Amino acid sequence: MIYQTTSFNNQLKDIFKRYPKSRREISNDIAQLPQDGDVPYAGFGRSFVYKHESGLAEYRLSASKGIRIVYMKGDHHIILITVYTHHDDIRESEVINRIRNGIKDINTDNIYHYS
């Protein structure tokens, strides 16, 4: 079961606006999480937070230049925390703040099924 936070949903809408041709590709990629090659995000305990890198073929962007999806992985569920592109020029400290705030904010009021 895949869930998303409100902030993830808002960030994803922004990415869909900037990369409309990749909407299906990104959605399929999310639906297939977790994937081989996803790496634990350092600094979050027992590695329950992972980063997935994905290319955007329609824009000729490789995985190293495409989007990043950060998610929490439980035994029977995944919670999508934050998403951004390589071109967003977001500092590592900002990504860590997004992750921490996303984890703190997880509750029944702002988490819902990814569709």
C-alpha positions in Angstrom: 0.0 0.0 0.0 1.4 3.4 -1.0 0.5 6.6 0.9 1.4 10.2 0.3 1.6 13.3 2.5 -0.1 16.5 1.6 3.3 18.2 1.0 4.4 15.4 -1.3 1.2 15.7 -3.3 1.8 19.5 -3.7 5.4 19.0 -4.8 4.4 16.3 -7.2 1.8 18.6 -8.8 4.5 21.2 -9.3 6.7 18.6 -11.1 3.8 17.5 -13.3 3.3 21.1 -14.4 7.0 21.4 -15.3 7.3 18.0 -16.9 3.8 17.2 -18.3 5.0 14.6 -20.8 6.5 12.5 -17.9 3.3 12.3 -15.8 2.6 8.6 -16.7 6.3 7.7 -16.4 6.6 9.2 -12.9 3.3 7.7 -11.7 4.3 4.2 -12.9 7.7 4.6 -11.2 6.0 5.5 -7.9 3.6 2.6 -8.2 6.6 0.2 -8.5 8.4 1.4 -5.3 10.5 0.1 -3.7 12.9 -0.7 -6.5 16.3 -2.2 -6.8 18.9 0.5 -6.6 17.0 2.7 -4.1 19.5 3.8 -1.4 18.9 4.3 2.3 19.0 8.0 3.1 21.8 8.6 5.6 21.1 9.9 9.0 17.7 8.4 9.6 18.3 5.5 12.0 17.8 2.0 10.7 17.5 3.0 7.1 13.8 3.2 6.8 14.0 6.3 4.6 15.0 5.7 1.0 15.8 7.8 -2.0 14.8 6.7 -5.5 16.3 8.4 -8.6 14.4 8.3 -11.8 15.1 9.7 -15.3 12.6 11.5 -17.5 12.9 9.9 -20.9 10.6 12.3 -22.6 13.0 15.2 -21.7 16.2 13.1 -22.2 17.1 13.3 -18.5 19.0 10.4 -17.1 18.4 9.2 -13.5 21.3 11.4 -12.3 19.6 14.5 -13.8 15.9 13.6 -13.2 13.7 13.4 -10.2 14.3 12.2 -6.6 11.6 10.5 -4.6 12.2 10.2 -0.9 10.0 7.7 0.9 9.6 5.7 4.2 9.4 2.0 3.9 7.5 -0.1 6.4 6.7 -3.8 6.4 3.5 -3.5 4.5 3.4 0.1 3.3 5.3 3.0 1.7 4.8 6.7 2.6 6.0 9.2 0.1 7.7 12.1 1.9 9.2 14.5 -0.7 9.9 14.8 -4.4 12.2 17.2 -6.2 14.3 17.4 -9.4 18.0 17.6 -9.8 17.4 21.1 -11.4 15.6 22.5 -8.4 18.9 23.4 -6.9 17.8 22.3 -3.4 20.5 22.0 -0.8 21.0 18.8 1.1 20.1 20.6 4.3 16.7 21.5 2.8 16.0 17.9 1.7 16.8 16.7 5.3 14.4 19.4 6.7 11.7 18.3 4.3 12.2 14.7 5.4 12.2 15.5 9.1 9.1 17.7 8.8 7.4 15.0 6.7 8.0 12.3 9.3 6.8 14.6 12.1 3.7 15.5 10.2 2.5 12.0 9.4 -0.9 11.5 10.9 -4.3 10.6 9.7 -5.2 14.2 8.8 -2.5 14.6 6.1 -1.8 11.2 4.7 -3.8 9.4 2.1 -3.6 6.7 -0.6 -1.5 7.5 -3.6 -3.5 7.2 -6.7 
